[in-house]
Amino acid sequence: MTLVEKVWILISFLISFIILSTDPKSSNGAWDSQLSTIFASASDSQKFITQLNWVLIAIFFLITLSLSYFI
């Protein structure tokens, strides 16, 4: 198993862990029945985790393409 394959497997576990460990419906305040609270903006930490997840997905996709063509 090459280093690229090991990184590919590690990234797949990281993506799975991030997706399963985050709850998009959780909020930091008390539940309010107004519609505006449902569509409230995400916190900075949630935005960072989302961006990190998208970067990992892009890297996973590129490594998948490289593995399918070169190995």
N, CA, C and O atoms as a DFTB+ gen file, in Angstrom:
284 C
 N C O
     1  1       0.848      -1.169       0.000
     2  2       0.000       0.000       0.000
     3  2       0.904       1.245       0.000
     4  3       1.789       1.386       0.844
     5  1       0.668       2.111      -0.933
     6  2       1.500       3.299      -1.066
     7  2       1.057       4.383      -0.088
     8  3       0.011       4.283       0.554
     9  1       1.873       5.407       0.005
    10  2       1.563       6.534       0.889
    11  2       0.291       7.251       0.448
    12  3      -0.497       7.695       1.283
    13  1       0.094       7.361      -0.853
    14  2      -1.091       8.035      -1.378
    15  2      -2.356       7.278      -0.976
    16  3      -3.368       7.892      -0.639
    17  1      -2.299       5.960      -1.011
    18  2      -3.459       5.168      -0.608
    19  2      -3.738       5.310       0.883
    20  3      -4.898       5.342       1.294
    21  1      -2.699       5.395       1.686
    22  2      -2.877       5.587       3.126
    23  2      -3.495       6.948       3.433
    24  3      -4.363       7.058       4.300
    25  1      -3.048       7.982       2.724
    26  2      -3.625       9.321       2.898
    27  2      -5.076       9.320       2.443
    28  3      -5.927       9.953       3.068
    29  1      -5.361       8.612       1.357
    30  2      -6.726       8.506       0.839
    31  2      -7.658       7.878       1.866
    32  3      -8.774       8.356       2.071
    33  1      -7.205       6.810       2.510
    34  2      -8.013       6.143       3.537
    35  2      -8.188       7.048       4.752
    36  3      -9.281       7.124       5.314
    37  1      -7.129       7.729       5.159
    38  2      -7.212       8.642       6.296
    39  2      -8.211       9.771       6.031
    40  3      -9.005      10.116       6.907
    41  1      -8.172      10.337       4.846
    42  2      -9.101      11.410       4.497
    43  2     -10.536      10.896       4.469
    44  3     -11.456      11.600       4.885
    45  1     -10.730       9.682       3.985
    46  2     -12.094       9.137       3.971
    47  2     -12.636       8.969       5.386
    48  3     -13.816       9.222       5.627
    49  1     -11.787       8.543       6.329
    50  2     -12.226       8.436       7.716
    51  2     -12.481       9.813       8.328
    52  3     -13.433       9.987       9.089
    53  1     -11.639      10.786       7.999
    54  2     -11.848      12.138       8.517
    55  2     -13.158      12.734       8.014
    56  3     -13.898      13.348       8.783
    57  1     -13.443      12.559       6.751
    58  2     -14.696      13.069       6.182
    59  2     -15.887      12.410       6.877
    60  3     -16.841      13.085       7.261
    61  1     -15.825      11.107       7.033
    62  2     -16.917      10.387       7.701
    63  2     -17.079      10.854       9.138
    64  3     -18.201      11.064       9.600
    65  1     -15.974      11.017       9.846
    66  2     -16.033      11.457      11.238
    67  2     -16.631      12.854      11.353
    68  3     -17.465      13.097      12.225
    69  1     -16.219      13.772      10.486
    70  2     -16.739      15.144      10.538
    71  2     -18.232      15.163      10.237
    72  3     -18.994      15.852      10.915
    73  1     -18.648      14.417       9.233
    74  2     -20.061      14.401       8.869
    75  2     -20.901      13.794       9.986
    76  3     -21.970      14.311      10.311
    77  1     -20.430      12.718      10.566
    78  2     -21.218      12.054      11.613
    79  2     -21.176      12.781      12.948
    80  3     -22.092      12.631      13.757
    81  1     -20.140      13.562      13.194
    82  2     -20.021      14.222      14.498
    83  2     -20.671      15.602      14.543
    84  3     -20.874      16.147      15.629
    85  1     -20.997      16.170      13.404
    86  2     -21.637      17.484      13.407
    87  2     -23.138      17.331      13.265
    88  3     -23.629      16.451      12.558
    89  1     -23.846      18.195      13.944
    90  2     -25.299      18.203      13.885
    91  2     -25.740      19.553      13.337
    92  3     -25.674      20.554      14.049
    93  1     -26.188      19.601      12.088
    94  2     -26.537      20.893      11.495
    95  2     -27.760      21.548      12.124
    96  3     -27.971      22.747      11.946
    97  1     -28.559      20.796      12.845
    98  2     -29.771      21.355      13.438
    99  2     -29.548      21.878      14.850
   100  3     -30.450      22.473      15.441
   101  1     -28.357      21.661      15.393
   102  2     -28.127      22.119      16.760
   103  2     -27.965      23.631      16.782
   104  3     -27.480      24.237      15.827
   105  1     -28.374      24.212      17.870
   106  2     -28.241      25.650      18.033
   107  2     -27.672      25.937      19.402
   108  3     -27.708      25.079      20.285
   109  1     -27.150      27.131      19.590
   110  2     -26.521      27.495      20.849
   111  2     -27.490      28.151      21.821
   112  3     -27.154      28.313      22.994
   113  1     -28.654      28.524      21.381
   114  2     -29.594      29.214      22.242
   115  2     -30.822      28.383      22.506
   116  3     -30.930      27.236      22.071
   117  1     -31.738      28.979      23.220
   118  2     -32.992      28.298      23.495
   119  2     -33.823      28.242      22.218
   120  3     -33.695      29.098      21.342
   121  1     -34.666      27.235      22.125
   122  2     -35.482      27.072      20.922
   123  2     -36.535      28.161      20.878
   124  3     -37.243      28.413      21.853
   125  1     -36.618      28.791      19.738
   126  2     -37.606      29.839      19.522
   127  2     -38.443      29.405      18.324
   128  3     -37.886      28.922      17.338
   129  1     -39.730      29.559      18.381
   130  2     -40.596      29.044      17.331
   131  2     -40.654      29.946      16.104
   132  3     -41.372      29.637      15.153
   133  1     -39.937      31.021      16.103
   134  2     -39.964      31.921      14.950
   135  2     -39.197      31.300      13.795
   136  3     -38.215      30.585      13.997
   137  1     -39.648      31.575      12.604
   138  2     -39.023      31.032      11.410
   139  2     -37.609      31.569      11.216
   140  3     -36.769      30.887      10.629
   141  1     -37.335      32.763      11.693
   142  2     -36.014      33.351      11.510
   143  2     -34.929      32.591      12.261
   144  3     -33.774      32.614      11.836
   145  1     -35.255      31.923      13.351
   146  2     -34.237      31.167      14.090
   147  2     -33.837      29.901      13.354
   148  3     -32.723      29.406      13.528
   149  1     -34.729      29.376      12.537
   150  2     -34.401      28.171      11.777
   151  2     -33.346      28.479      10.730
   152  3     -32.468      27.660      10.461
   153  1     -33.436      29.654      10.146
   154  2     -32.514      30.026       9.079
   155  2     -31.425      30.977       9.568
   156  3     -30.878      31.741       8.772
   157  1     -31.111      30.947      10.823
   158  2     -30.070      31.811      11.372
   159  2     -28.714      31.398      10.811
   160  3     -28.511      30.241      10.441
   161  1     -27.810      32.333      10.753
   162  2     -26.499      32.039      10.190
   163  2     -25.701      31.148      11.132
   164  3     -25.888      31.172      12.348
   165  1     -24.824      30.378      10.550
   166  2     -23.996      29.451      11.319
   167  2     -22.896      30.208      12.047
   168  3     -22.487      31.290      11.628
   169  1     -22.429      29.628      13.133
   170  2     -21.350      30.247      13.877
   171  2     -20.036      30.081      13.116
   172  3     -19.967      29.338      12.137
   173  1     -19.002      30.773      13.569
   174  2     -17.702      30.708      12.901
   175  2     -17.114      29.305      12.949
   176  3     -16.496      28.859      11.983
   177  1     -17.300      28.609      14.060
   178  2     -16.755      27.254      14.151
   179  2     -17.477      26.304      13.199
   180  3     -16.849      25.426      12.608
   181  1     -18.790      26.474      13.048
   182  2     -19.526      25.641      12.105
   183  2     -19.094      25.934      10.671
   184  3     -18.989      25.021       9.852
   185  1     -18.847      27.195      10.371
   186  2     -18.385      27.546       9.028
   187  2     -17.009      26.953       8.754
   188  3     -16.745      26.476       7.651
   189  1     -16.126      26.981       9.762
   190  2     -14.800      26.410       9.596
   191  2     -14.876      24.908       9.353
   192  3     -14.186      24.387       8.476
   193  1     -15.705      24.211      10.119
   194  2     -15.843      22.763       9.957
   195  2     -16.421      22.433       8.586
   196  3     -16.000      21.467       7.950
   197  1     -17.372      23.221       8.134
   198  2     -17.944      23.009       6.808
   199  2     -16.912      23.232       5.713
   200  3     -16.823      22.444       4.772
   201  1     -16.134      24.300       5.829
   202  2     -15.090      24.569       4.837
   203  2     -14.018      23.486       4.862
   204  3     -13.549      23.054       3.809
   205  1     -13.630      23.047       6.053
   206  2     -12.650      21.973       6.164
   207  2     -13.171      20.706       5.517
   208  3     -12.430      20.007       4.826
   209  1     -14.428      20.409       5.737
   210  2     -15.020      19.216       5.142
   211  2     -15.015      19.301       3.617
   212  3     -14.702      18.317       2.947
   213  1     -15.356      20.460       3.064
   214  2     -15.342      20.609       1.603
   215  2     -13.939      20.504       1.032
   216  3     -13.751      19.950      -0.051
   217  1     -12.958      21.027       1.744
   218  2     -11.564      20.899       1.290
   219  2     -11.144      19.432       1.299
   220  3     -10.509      18.961       0.356
   221  1     -11.497      18.714       2.356
   222  2     -11.173      17.291       2.426
   223  2     -11.874      16.500       1.332
   224  3     -11.294      15.570       0.772
   225  1     -13.114      16.857       1.021
   226  2     -13.838      16.180      -0.057
   227  2     -13.154      16.440      -1.402
   228  3     -13.036      15.529      -2.222
   229  1     -12.711      17.661      -1.628
   230  2     -12.010      17.981      -2.882
   231  2     -10.686      17.218      -2.985
   232  3     -10.348      16.688      -4.044
   233  1      -9.950      17.167      -1.886
   234  2      -8.686      16.420      -1.882
   235  2      -8.954      14.932      -2.104
   236  3      -8.233      14.272      -2.852
   237  1      -9.986      14.410      -1.456
   238  2     -10.353      13.004      -1.636
   239  2     -10.681      12.716      -3.098
   240  3     -10.266      11.693      -3.642
   241  1     -11.422      13.613      -3.726
   242  2     -11.778      13.444      -5.132
   243  2     -10.528      13.440      -6.024
   244  3     -10.397      12.599      -6.914
   245  1      -9.616      14.384      -5.777
   246  2      -8.401      14.446      -6.587
   247  2      -7.513      13.219      -6.381
   248  3      -6.929      12.709      -7.337
   249  1      -7.413      12.751      -5.156
   250  2      -6.618      11.543      -4.899
   251  2      -7.286      10.326      -5.539
   252  3      -6.597       9.444      -6.051
   253  1      -8.603      10.272      -5.515
   254  2      -9.318       9.166      -6.161
   255  2      -9.040       9.146      -7.655
   256  3      -8.809       8.089      -8.242
   257  1      -9.065      10.321      -8.263
   258  2      -8.753      10.391      -9.696
   259  2      -7.310       9.960      -9.974
   260  3      -7.046       9.214     -10.917
   261  1      -6.394      10.432      -9.151
   262  2      -4.995      10.065      -9.372
   263  2      -4.765       8.581      -9.150
   264  3      -3.977       7.965      -9.867
   265  1      -5.439       7.996      -8.169
   266  2      -5.288       6.556      -7.943
   267  2      -5.866       5.743      -9.086
   268  3      -5.327       4.693      -9.437
   269  1      -6.948       6.214      -9.665
   270  2      -7.563       5.454     -10.743
   271  2      -6.754       5.539     -12.037
   272  3      -6.826       4.630     -12.864
   273  1      -5.992       6.605     -12.226
   274  2      -5.216       6.752     -13.449
   275  2      -3.781       6.274     -13.341
   276  3      -3.227       5.757     -14.311
   277  1      -3.176       6.438     -12.184
   278  2      -1.744       6.169     -12.086
   279  2      -1.382       4.908     -11.325
   280  3      -0.253       4.428     -11.436
   281  1      -2.298       4.366     -10.564
   282  2      -1.930       3.167      -9.797
   283  2      -2.802       2.009     -10.228
   284  3      -2.659       0.902      -9.709
